[in-house]
């Protein structure tokens, strides 16, 4: 648990860094985070399809398919059915304060399973845990941007905006703890996390940049997918 918890804490810092980029109006940082969205989408998509979901079938058997689907549908329910206003990236329009809080609740569900994914990966083998940590860390920055900007757009203070981003990090750490304490998550958490990861990559991140005609963004997306295979060439990789 110690190693997974340490990586989860590092990933949690990504939420805070993203939140600070918004509250401090760090324009250059926000442009870098925009490229992280594209790179992270490619990386997460490849990790989900090449590593996580196949391993989930090995661990959960016939339950893996329904659990992957449950993870996918669960995120959609939390972020786009129960939440009236949500998209990844900086919110530039004024929104109702309730929208920020509902988005926070939806993201807390998602980030909880970020922690479950990291812990589940390390339970299989350290190399898979590290790969999942990298996938999650990359999208933690835009995640922090999303919630902090929504809080500001809803009339919250800068401190509350950063605090909301920090809460997402806390949920990630909690996901690691729960996975180690609950046998059902230790065994089947990887399958649920596979569905969550697939949703975040394909349904949250990709729509944020697919309409942009930028070779740099496109290169970041395909580069993210290719980076997974480069990581797999390293000694001890999954």
C-alpha positions, -999 to 999 in steps of 0.1 A, spaced: 0 0 0 28 24 8 41 27 -27 6 32 -42 -2 58 -16 30 77 -23 22 78 -60 -14 88 -53 -1 118 -32 20 129 -61 -10 126 -85 -31 146 -60 -6 175 -62 -14 177 -99 -50 187 -90 -36 215 -68 -11 227 -95 -40 229 -120 -61 248 -96 -33 273 -89 -27 278 -126 -63 292 -129 -64 313 -97 -30 329 -105 -39 335 -142 -9 316 -154 -16 318 -192 15 300 -203 7 272 -178 -28 269 -191 -16 266 -227 7 238 -215 -22 221 -197 -42 223 -229 -16 202 -246 -16 179 -216 -53 173 -223 -45 159 -258 -14 140 -247 -33 126 -216 -62 115 -238 -40 94 -260 -20 80 -232 -51 71 -211 -69 56 -241 -39 33 -249 -34 23 -213 -70 14 -209 -73 -7 -240 -38 -22 -241 -31 -29 -204 -60 -23 -180 -90 -39 -196 -71 -71 -207 -57 -74 -172 -92 -68 -158 -105 -98 -177 -77 -119 -163 -86 -109 -128 -124 -106 -129 -133 -132 -156 -168 -129 -169 -176 -101 -145 -150 -78 -162 -172 -67 -191 -201 -56 -170 -178 -39 -145 -160 -20 -172 -194 -9 -185 -205 0 -150 -174 22 -146 -180 39 -179 -217 45 -172 -211 56 -136 -189 84 -147 -214 96 -173 -241 95 -146 -220 115 -121 -206 141 -146 -232 145 -173 -266 133 -160 -267 145 -124 -244 174 -132 -261 202 -152 -229 219 -164 -196 201 -170 -167 200 -194 -130 195 -190 -108 226 -193 -111 262 -182 -146 276 -176 -147 311 -191 -184 319 -186 -203 327 -155 -222 298 -140 -245 292 -111 -228 283 -78 -247 250 -78 -231 240 -111 -196 242 -95 -207 221 -65 -224 195 -86 -194 193 -108 -172 188 -77 -194 159 -66 -192 143 -100 -154 147 -101 -150 133 -66 -165 100 -78 -141 100 -108 -110 109 -87 -119 83 -61 -115 57 -89 -82 73 -99 -69 61 -66 -86 27 -70 -68 24 -104 -34 32 -90 -38 8 -61 -53 -20 -83 -24 -16 -107 2 -20 -80 -16 -50 -67 -12 -67 -101 25 -56 -105 44 -24 -98 50 -17 -135 13 -16 -142 7 6 -112 34 31 -124 18 31 -159 -16 39 -144 -1 66 -122 14 83 -152 -19 82 -171 -37 97 -141 -11 123 -133 -12 137 -168 -50 144 -166 -48 157 -130 -37 191 -142 -67 198 -165 -89 183 -138 -77 209 -113 -82 236 -140 -117 224 -145 -129 225 -109 -111 257 -99 -124 276 -129 -159 264 -123 -157 275 -87 -145 310 -97 -171 312 -124 -197 304 -98 -186 333 -76 -164 313 -52 -131 328 -38 -96 318 -50 -90 299 -18 -122 279 -22 -113 272 -58 -79 258 -48 -96 240 -19 -119 222 -43 -90 211 -64 -73 198 -32 -104 178 -24 -101 159 -56 -66 150 -46 -79 138 -12 -105 116 -30 -76 100 -50 -57 91 -19 -89 78 -3 -94 55 -33 -60 39 -26 -69 33 11 -103 18 2 -88 -5 -23 -65 -20 2 -93 -22 29 -121 -36 7 -116 -70 -8 -141 -64 -36 -121 -34 -48 -88 -52 -45 -101 -79 -69 -125 -60 -92 -114 -24 -89 -92 -27 -120 -122 -35 -141 -143 -6 -128 -113 17 -132 -108 5 -168 -143 18 -176 -136 50 -158 -103 55 -176 -119 48 -209 -146 73 -203 -123 101 -192 -100 96 -222 -127 91 -249 -157 110 -236 -142 138 -215 -108 147 -229 -110 140 -266 -141 162 -272 -121 191 -256 -97 193 -285 -110 173 -315 -125 204 -331 -92 223 -329 -72 224 -362 -38 223 -346 -10 200 -356 6 205 -322 -26 193 -305 -29 163 -329 7 154 -324 2 155 -286 -27 131 -289 -10 106 -311 22 111 -292 4 102 -259 -8 69 -274 26 61 -288 43 70 -255 26 40 -238 44 16 -262 77 33 -255 72 29 -218 64 -8 -223 99 -12 -239 115 -2 -206 129 -30 -184 102 -43 -160 73 -27 -179 40 -45 -182 
